Amino acid sequence: MYLRASGAFNLKTTKKYYKSGLRHTSHTTPAMDHFVQDLVPQADKKNLHSRLLGVDHPLWRDKLSQLLESTGEGIFGIDMEGCCTFINRAGAVQLGLEPAAVLGRNMHELAHHSHADGAHYPEHACPIFNAFRKALPCRVDTEWFWREDGSAFPVEYSSYPIVDDGVVQGAVVTFVDISARRHAEDALRQAHSELEQRVAQRTQALSDALQQLRELTAYSHTVREEERTRIAREVHDELGSLLVALKMDVGWLDKRLSEQAQRDASAAHAMREQMRAKCQNMGRLIENAVDNVGRIITDLRPSILDHQGLWVALDWQAHEFVQSAEMGLDWHMEVAAAPPLSDDFSIAIFRIFQEMLSNIGRHAQASHVSITILADAQHISITVKDNGCGAPAQAFDAPDAYGVLGMRERARHLGGRLAISSQIGLGSAFNLRLQLSKA
């Protein structure tokens, strides 16, 4: 817009610019008259008249006026007292005034008298005035201008001193309302803040999930070791004792048989009867051992699940549980339309069902259980309700509720969900719902 030298609005350069030929005629404006009077001292006007078209001539003043009026930025000039010597229409409109109402007024008192918070802005601290008082050009985008109606708007302005023969004559100020830019920046900061908050929340959620996974893994290892310990104890206490008894009986038989030839017929017959009774007792011990082995195998993986399928295994497990826990049972199962299920799918459902019953046995203090199993070609729904003591909802979401965590992880792995509802004093309900597309 303007020709600048060393950061100042240089009058000599501007005069040279005028010589380039502003050769059209139209009209001028009062604001332009003040601009010309400020830029060209009276002593220089006469010399310019003799060398180029006069500065007061409408031919070139109209060009400069059009240049000022065509820009969307506000532009005004101030003298050494800080009073306005010219202002274009865009600048006056942004201040809520007509150009003629601005001329001659102190621009700091008019538009720059206060900070954004309304605090007084002393004139000696104003960068605009320092442009001509201290010959310090500046560019500022952190301050506010005030309109005639008392409203304020954020502004970006530049102030450059007008220098003639090394003497500062005033300053030229350009400014623009940056409200839209501030709004965009605020929106961007808000979006950035929300994004950071969401990232922090997701990071925390991932951290919590990782911690839960670690705890669940540790719990699984603990349960596995406890199960191994239990099985080892059962093998030692029950199978071990049975095998020791069998070994002793075999030793007794071996000894008695070796002595049989030395006995008379009556004694030999009596000994044969004792050995027959001993063999019968050994048979009972072997039967007990077989039962114990079958029970241990069933605890590890029910053979009924492999031989007769999931639905029979669920029926067996439910009735075994209520018989052991001495509870009443309402049983309802409709699975005639269900398709065959894979082994992995079946064992996962069975383990979830086992954990539902185990949770009732450990915590519910219930006397009655209601079980509903529905399955068709698309869905499986298993609902287990009890009439026990119930629990608050947060108990099922606790970090150390490993049984519930395990059920939910298994259900999620199968592409389903586990819903839990419970009220204190009214019991709890577990509902497993799965889609069979992945089965």
C-alpha positions as CSV (number, residue, x, y, z in Angstrom):
1,M,0.0,0.0,0.0
2,Y,2.8,2.5,1.0
3,L,6.4,2.9,0.1
4,R,8.6,2.4,3.2
5,A,12.3,3.1,3.8
6,S,14.1,1.8,6.9
7,G,10.7,1.0,8.5
8,A,9.4,4.5,8.2
9,F,6.9,6.2,5.8
10,N,9.4,8.3,3.7
11,L,8.1,11.4,2.2
12,K,10.8,11.8,-0.4
13,T,10.2,8.3,-1.7
14,T,6.5,9.1,-1.8
15,K,7.1,12.3,-3.9
16,K,9.1,10.2,-6.3
17,Y,6.2,7.8,-6.4
18,Y,3.9,10.6,-7.4
19,K,6.0,11.5,-10.4
20,S,5.3,8.1,-11.9
21,G,2.2,9.6,-13.5
22,L,-1.2,9.8,-11.9
23,R,-2.9,11.3,-14.9
24,H,-6.7,10.9,-14.6
25,T,-9.3,13.2,-13.3
26,S,-12.3,12.7,-11.1
27,H,-12.9,14.0,-7.5
28,T,-11.2,14.1,-4.1
29,T,-12.4,13.7,-0.5
30,P,-12.0,15.7,2.6
31,A,-10.0,12.8,4.2
32,M,-7.7,12.9,1.1
33,D,-7.1,16.6,1.5
34,H,-5.8,16.1,5.1
35,F,-3.7,13.2,3.8
36,V,-2.0,15.5,1.2
37,Q,-1.6,18.3,3.7
38,D,0.1,15.9,6.2
39,L,2.4,14.3,3.6
40,V,3.6,17.4,1.8
41,P,4.8,20.4,3.8
42,Q,3.7,23.8,2.5
43,A,7.3,24.7,1.5
44,D,7.6,21.6,-0.7
45,K,4.3,22.2,-2.5
46,K,5.6,25.1,-4.6
47,N,8.6,23.1,-5.8
48,L,6.4,20.1,-6.7
49,H,4.1,22.4,-8.7
50,S,7.0,23.5,-10.8
51,R,8.2,19.9,-11.5
52,L,5.1,17.7,-11.6
53,L,1.4,17.9,-11.5
54,G,0.3,19.9,-8.3
55,V,-0.5,17.9,-5.2
56,D,-3.8,19.6,-4.8
57,H,-4.7,18.8,-8.4
58,P,-7.7,16.4,-8.6
59,L,-6.0,14.3,-11.3
60,W,-3.5,12.5,-8.9
61,R,-5.4,13.1,-5.7
62,D,-8.3,11.1,-7.0
63,K,-5.9,8.1,-7.7
64,L,-4.6,8.2,-4.2
65,S,-8.1,8.5,-2.8
66,Q,-9.3,5.5,-4.8
67,L,-6.3,3.6,-3.6
68,L,-7.2,4.3,0.1
69,E,-10.9,3.7,-0.4
70,S,-10.4,0.4,-2.2
71,T,-8.6,-1.4,0.6
72,G,-10.6,-3.3,3.2
73,E,-8.0,-2.4,5.9
74,G,-8.4,0.6,8.0
75,I,-5.8,3.3,7.4
76,F,-5.3,6.5,9.2
77,G,-2.6,9.1,9.8
78,I,-1.8,11.0,13.0
79,D,0.3,14.1,13.6
80,M,2.7,14.7,16.5
81,E,-0.2,15.3,18.9
82,G,-1.7,12.0,18.0
83,C,-4.7,13.6,16.2
84,C,-6.1,12.1,13.1
85,T,-5.1,13.8,9.9
86,F,-6.8,11.3,7.5
87,I,-8.7,8.1,7.6
88,N,-10.2,5.9,4.9
89,R,-13.8,4.8,4.9
90,A,-13.0,1.2,5.9
91,G,-11.2,2.4,9.0
92,A,-14.0,4.8,10.0
93,V,-16.6,2.1,9.5
94,Q,-14.7,-0.3,11.7
95,L,-14.7,2.4,14.5
96,G,-18.4,3.0,14.0
97,L,-18.0,6.6,12.6
98,E,-18.0,8.6,9.4
99,P,-14.6,9.7,8.3
100,A,-15.3,13.3,8.9
101,A,-16.2,12.6,12.5
102,V,-12.7,11.1,13.1
103,L,-10.6,13.9,11.7
104,G,-8.8,16.0,14.2
105,R,-9.6,13.7,17.2
106,N,-7.0,12.0,19.3
107,M,-6.9,8.4,18.1
108,H,-5.6,6.9,21.3
109,E,-8.5,8.5,23.3
110,L,-10.9,7.6,20.5
111,A,-10.1,3.9,19.8
112,H,-7.2,2.7,21.9
113,H,-7.9,4.0,25.4
114,S,-8.5,0.7,27.2
115,H,-7.2,-2.9,27.3
116,A,-9.6,-5.8,26.4
117,D,-10.5,-6.1,30.1
118,G,-11.5,-2.4,30.3
119,A,-8.3,-1.4,32.2
120,H,-7.0,2.0,31.3
121,Y,-4.3,2.0,28.6
122,P,-1.9,4.9,29.2
123,E,-1.0,6.9,26.1
124,H,2.8,6.8,26.8
125,A,2.7,2.9,26.6
126,C,0.9,2.9,23.2
127,P,3.0,1.4,20.4
128,I,1.2,3.5,17.9
129,F,2.3,6.7,19.5
130,N,5.8,5.4,20.0
131,A,6.1,5.1,16.2
132,F,6.4,8.9,15.9
133,R,7.6,9.8,19.4
134,K,10.4,7.3,19.5
135,A,10.6,6.5,15.7
136,L,9.8,2.8,16.5
137,P,7.7,1.0,13.9
138,C,5.6,-1.8,15.2
139,R,3.2,-4.6,14.3
140,V,0.8,-5.8,17.0
141,D,-1.9,-8.4,17.0
142,T,-2.7,-8.8,20.7
143,E,-4.6,-5.6,21.4
144,W,-8.1,-4.2,21.0
145,F,-9.7,-1.1,19.4
146,W,-12.9,0.4,20.7
147,R,-15.9,1.5,18.7
148,E,-17.9,4.6,19.2
149,D,-20.7,2.6,20.8
150,G,-18.4,1.3,23.5
151,S,-17.9,-2.2,22.0
152,A,-14.4,-3.5,21.4
153,F,-12.9,-5.8,18.8
154,P,-9.5,-7.6,18.5
155,V,-7.2,-5.9,16.0
156,E,-4.0,-6.4,14.2
157,Y,-2.3,-3.1,13.4
158,S,1.0,-1.7,12.1
159,S,2.3,1.8,12.9
160,Y,5.1,3.4,10.9
161,P,6.6,6.9,11.5
162,I,6.4,9.5,8.7
163,V,9.9,10.9,8.2
164,D,10.9,14.0,6.2
165,D,14.6,15.0,6.0
166,G,15.2,12.9,9.1
167,V,12.4,14.6,11.1
168,V,9.4,12.6,12.2
169,Q,6.2,14.3,11.2
170,G,3.6,11.8,12.4
171,A,2.7,8.2,11.7
172,V,0.6,6.1,9.4
173,V,-1.4,3.2,10.9
174,T,-3.1,0.3,9.2
175,F,-5.4,-2.0,11.1
176,V,-7.8,-4.8,10.5
177,D,-10.5,-6.4,12.6
178,I,-9.3,-10.0,13.4
179,S,-12.5,-11.2,15.3
180,A,-13.0,-14.0,12.8
181,R,-9.4,-15.1,13.1
182,R,-9.7,-15.0,16.9
183,H,-12.8,-17.1,16.7
184,A,-11.1,-19.6,14.4
185,E,-8.1,-19.7,16.7
186,D,-10.4,-20.2,19.7
187,A,-12.2,-23.0,17.9
188,L,-9.0,-24.6,17.0
189,R,-7.7,-24.4,20.5
190,Q,-11.0,-25.8,21.8
191,A,-10.8,-28.6,19.3
192,H,-7.1,-29.3,20.2
193,S,-8.0,-29.3,23.9
194,E,-10.9,-31.6,23.3
195,L,-8.7,-33.9,21.2
196,E,-6.0,-33.9,23.9
197,Q,-8.7,-34.7,26.5
198,R,-10.1,-37.5,24.4
199,V,-6.6,-38.9,23.8
200,A,-5.9,-38.7,27.5
201,Q,-9.2,-40.5,28.3
202,R,-8.4,-43.2,25.7
203,T,-4.9,-43.5,27.0
204,Q,-6.2,-43.9,30.5
205,A,-8.8,-46.4,29.3
206,L,-6.1,-48.4,27.5
207,S,-3.9,-48.2,30.6
208,D,-6.8,-49.4,32.8
209,A,-7.6,-52.2,30.4
210,L,-4.0,-53.2,30.3
211,Q,-3.9,-53.2,34.1
212,Q,-7.1,-55.3,34.2
213,L,-5.6,-57.7,31.6
214,R,-2.5,-58.1,33.7
215,E,-4.5,-58.7,36.8
216,L,-6.8,-61.1,35.0
217,T,-3.7,-63.0,33.7
218,A,-2.2,-63.1,37.1
219,Y,-5.6,-64.4,38.5
220,S,-5.7,-67.0,35.8
221,H,-2.3,-68.2,36.7
222,T,-3.3,-68.3,40.3
223,V,-6.5,-70.2,39.6
224,R,-4.5,-72.6,37.4
225,E,-2.0,-73.2,40.1
226,E,-4.8,-73.7,42.7
227,E,-6.5,-76.2,40.4
228,R,-3.3,-78.1,39.9
229,T,-2.7,-78.1,43.7
230,R,-6.3,-79.4,44.2
231,I,-5.9,-82.1,41.6
232,A,-2.5,-83.1,43.1
233,R,-4.0,-83.3,46.5
234,E,-6.9,-85.4,45.3
235,V,-4.6,-87.7,43.5
236,H,-2.3,-88.0,46.5
237,D,-5.1,-88.3,49.2
238,E,-7.5,-90.5,47.3
239,L,-5.8,-92.3,44.5
240,G,-2.6,-92.5,46.4
241,S,-4.2,-94.1,49.4
242,L,-6.2,-96.5,47.2
243,L,-3.1,-97.6,45.4
244,V,-1.2,-98.1,48.6
245,A,-4.0,-100.2,50.0
246,L,-4.0,-102.2,46.8
247,K,-0.3,-102.7,47.0
248,M,-0.6,-103.9,50.5
249,D,-3.4,-106.3,49.5
250,V,-1.3,-107.6,46.6
251,G,1.6,-108.2,49.0
252,W,-0.7,-110.0,51.4
253,L,-2.0,-112.3,48.6
254,D,1.5,-113.0,47.4
255,K,2.6,-114.1,50.8
256,R,-0.5,-116.2,51.5
257,L,-0.2,-117.9,48.2
258,S,3.4,-118.8,48.8
259,E,2.4,-120.5,52.1
260,Q,-0.6,-122.3,50.6
261,A,1.4,-125.5,49.8
262,Q,2.4,-126.0,53.4
263,R,-1.2,-126.0,54.7
264,D,-3.4,-129.0,55.1
265,A,-6.6,-129.2,53.1
266,S,-8.8,-127.6,55.8
267,A,-6.5,-124.7,56.4
268,A,-5.9,-124.2,52.6
269,H,-9.7,-124.0,52.0
270,A,-10.1,-121.4,54.8
271,M,-7.2,-119.4,53.3
272,R,-8.8,-119.5,49.9
273,E,-11.9,-118.0,51.4
274,Q,-9.9,-115.2,53.0
275,M,-8.1,-114.5,49.7
276,R,-11.4,-114.4,47.8
277,A,-12.7,-111.8,50.3
278,K,-9.5,-109.8,49.9
279,C,-9.9,-109.8,46.1
280,Q,-13.4,-108.6,46.4
281,N,-12.2,-105.8,48.7
282,M,-9.5,-104.9,46.1
283,G,-12.1,-104.8,43.4
284,R,-14.1,-102.2,45.4
285,L,-10.9,-100.2,45.9
286,I,-10.3,-100.3,42.1
287,E,-13.8,-99.1,41.5
288,N,-13.3,-96.2,43.8
289,A,-10.1,-95.3,42.0
290,V,-11.8,-95.4,38.7
291,D,-14.6,-93.1,40.0
292,N,-12.0,-90.7,41.4
293,V,-10.1,-90.6,38.1
294,G,-13.4,-90.0,36.2
295,R,-14.3,-87.2,38.6
296,I,-10.9,-85.5,38.2
297,I,-11.1,-85.9,34.4
298,T,-14.6,-84.4,34.4
299,D,-13.4,-81.4,36.5
300,L,-10.7,-80.8,33.9
301,R,-12.9,-81.3,30.9
302,P,-16.3,-83.0,31.1
303,S,-16.3,-85.9,28.7
304,I,-20.0,-85.4,28.3
305,L,-19.2,-82.3,26.4
306,D,-17.3,-84.2,23.8
307,H,-19.5,-87.2,23.6
308,Q,-23.0,-85.7,23.8
309,G,-22.6,-82.0,23.0
310,L,-23.1,-78.6,24.7
311,W,-26.8,-78.8,25.5
312,V,-26.6,-82.1,27.4
313,A,-23.5,-80.9,29.2
314,L,-25.3,-77.7,30.3
315,D,-28.2,-79.8,31.5
316,W,-25.9,-82.1,33.4
317,Q,-23.9,-79.2,35.0
318,A,-27.0,-77.4,36.1
319,H,-28.5,-80.4,37.8
320,E,-25.1,-81.4,39.4
321,F,-24.8,-77.9,40.8
322,V,-28.2,-77.6,42.4
323,Q,-28.0,-81.2,43.8
324,S,-24.6,-80.4,45.4
325,A,-25.7,-76.9,46.6
326,E,-29.2,-78.2,47.8
327,M,-31.1,-75.6,45.8
328,G,-34.3,-75.5,43.9
329,L,-34.2,-75.3,40.1
330,D,-36.5,-74.0,37.4
331,W,-35.1,-75.4,34.1
332,H,-36.2,-74.3,30.6
333,M,-34.3,-75.1,27.4
334,E,-35.3,-74.7,23.8
335,V,-32.5,-75.6,21.4
336,A,-34.1,-77.8,18.8
337,A,-33.4,-75.2,16.0
338,A,-29.8,-74.6,17.1
339,P,-27.1,-75.6,14.6
340,P,-24.0,-77.7,15.5
341,L,-21.3,-75.7,17.3
342,S,-17.6,-75.9,17.1
343,D,-15.6,-77.4,20.0
344,D,-14.0,-74.0,20.9
345,F,-17.4,-72.3,20.9
346,S,-18.9,-75.0,23.0
347,I,-16.2,-75.1,25.6
348,A,-16.2,-71.3,25.9
349,I,-20.0,-71.3,26.5
350,F,-19.7,-74.1,29.0
351,R,-17.0,-72.3,31.0
352,I,-19.1,-69.1,31.1
353,F,-22.1,-71.2,32.3
354,Q,-19.9,-72.9,35.0
355,E,-18.7,-69.5,36.2
356,M,-22.2,-68.2,36.5
357,L,-23.2,-71.1,38.7
358,S,-19.9,-70.8,40.6
359,N,-20.6,-67.2,41.3
360,I,-24.0,-68.1,42.8
361,G,-22.5,-70.8,44.9
362,R,-19.8,-68.5,46.3
363,H,-21.7,-65.2,46.8
364,A,-25.4,-65.4,46.3
365,Q,-26.6,-67.3,49.4
366,A,-29.5,-68.4,47.3
367,S,-32.0,-71.2,47.7
368,H,-33.4,-71.2,44.2
369,V,-32.0,-70.9,40.7
370,S,-33.9,-70.3,37.4
371,I,-32.1,-71.2,34.2
372,T,-33.4,-70.4,30.7
373,I,-31.5,-71.5,27.6
374,L,-32.8,-70.5,24.1
375,A,-31.0,-71.1,20.8
376,D,-32.0,-70.9,17.2
377,A,-30.1,-70.6,13.9
378,Q,-28.9,-67.0,14.7
379,H,-28.7,-66.5,18.4
380,I,-28.0,-68.2,21.8
381,S,-29.3,-66.7,25.0
382,I,-28.5,-68.2,28.4
383,T,-30.1,-66.5,31.5
384,V,-29.3,-67.6,35.0
385,K,-31.2,-66.0,37.9
386,D,-31.1,-66.5,41.6
387,N,-33.1,-65.4,44.6
388,G,-30.0,-64.6,46.7
389,C,-28.7,-61.5,48.5
390,G,-27.8,-59.5,45.4
391,A,-25.0,-57.0,45.1
392,P,-24.5,-53.3,44.0
393,A,-23.7,-52.8,40.3
394,Q,-20.2,-51.6,41.1
395,A,-19.3,-54.9,42.7
396,F,-19.5,-56.6,39.2
397,D,-17.2,-53.9,37.8
398,A,-14.6,-54.0,40.5
399,P,-11.0,-54.5,39.3
400,D,-10.7,-57.6,41.4
401,A,-14.0,-59.2,40.2
402,Y,-11.9,-61.7,38.2
403,G,-14.7,-64.2,37.6
404,V,-16.9,-61.6,36.0
405,L,-13.9,-60.2,34.0
406,G,-13.2,-63.7,32.7
407,M,-16.8,-64.2,31.6
408,R,-16.9,-60.9,29.9
409,E,-13.7,-61.5,28.1
410,R,-14.8,-64.9,26.9
411,A,-18.2,-63.5,25.7
412,R,-16.4,-60.6,23.9
413,H,-14.0,-63.1,22.3
414,L,-17.1,-65.0,21.0
415,G,-18.5,-61.8,19.6
416,G,-21.3,-61.6,22.2
417,R,-22.0,-59.8,25.4
418,L,-22.7,-60.6,29.1
419,A,-25.3,-58.5,30.8
420,I,-25.6,-58.5,34.6
421,S,-28.4,-57.0,36.7
422,S,-28.6,-57.2,40.5
423,Q,-30.5,-55.6,43.4
424,I,-29.6,-56.0,47.0
425,G,-32.0,-58.4,48.6
426,L,-33.6,-59.4,45.3
427,G,-30.9,-61.6,43.7
428,S,-28.9,-61.3,40.5
429,A,-29.4,-62.2,36.8
430,F,-26.7,-63.1,34.3
431,N,-27.6,-63.1,30.6
432,L,-25.2,-64.3,27.9
433,R,-26.2,-63.4,24.3
434,L,-24.3,-64.6,21.3
435,Q,-24.7,-64.5,17.6
436,L,-23.9,-67.8,15.8
437,S,-22.4,-66.3,12.6
438,K,-18.9,-66.9,14.1
439,A,-19.7,-70.3,15.5
